[in-house]
């Protein structure tokens, strides 16, 4: 639920759209990491830094309340929660 005080309807809509775009970007990062199985491959495909990829995954995990990936010596593997997405 969004609580926005003292904002115009136009400003409120802009803020909601911005939040939705951020959320969509987190899911995009999740998809690319899941598809490639690697943070390094994902950073190249997304044209962002590896810390930005890691931070996006962590943000999404915090929003959803669970781990989505397990880091292994071979890369990133989806957890059972991650597979449900």
N, C-alpha and C positions, 0 to 999 in steps of 0.2 A: 504494500500500500504506500502511496506517495502522499506526503503531507507537504504542501507548498502554501506558504502564507504570504500575503501581500504581493501577489503576482497577477499580472493580467492573464486572461485566457490564452492569448497568443504566446506569452512567455511560458506559461505552464505547458502548453502543447510542445513548444520548442524543447523544453527540458525533458519531457517524456520521450520525445523522439530521439534526443541525444542519448538518454539512458538505454533505449532499445537498441540503438546502433552500437553502443559499447558492448551490450550483451551479445548481439549478433557477431561481433568481432571475436569475442571470447569463444563462441561456438565454432567459428571458422578456424581459429588456432587449434582448438581441440580436434576438429576433423582432420586437419593437415597432419598433426602429430600422430593421430591414430592411424591414418592412412600410410604414413611414411615409417612409423615406428621409431622415429629419431628426432630429437630436438634440433640437431645440426641440419638434417635434411629439411625439416620444417622451416628453420630460419631462412634458408636459401630460397625456398618456395614462396615464403611470405614477405621476403625482403625486410626483415626486422632482425634485431639482435637476439642472440640466444637467451640472455637474461629477460628480454621482453617476452619471449615464448614461455619461459618458465614462470614468469610473473602472471601471465594470462591464464595459464593452467591452474596456478595456485588460486587466483581470483575466482575462477569458475568453480573449483573444488570448494572454496569457502562459501560461495553463493548456494551451491547445491548440498553442502553439508556432508561430503564424503570424498574419499580418494578415487580418482579416475584412472590413474596410471601407477604402475610399479616400475621403478627404474631397475634395469638389469644390466649386466655387462654387454648384452647385445642390443640394448636400446630401451625403448619404452613399450611396456605391455599394458593393455587395458585390464582393469580390475573388473569384477563382475558388475559393479555399479557403472563403470565406464562402458561396458558392452551394452548396457540397457539404453544408453543414449544413442 
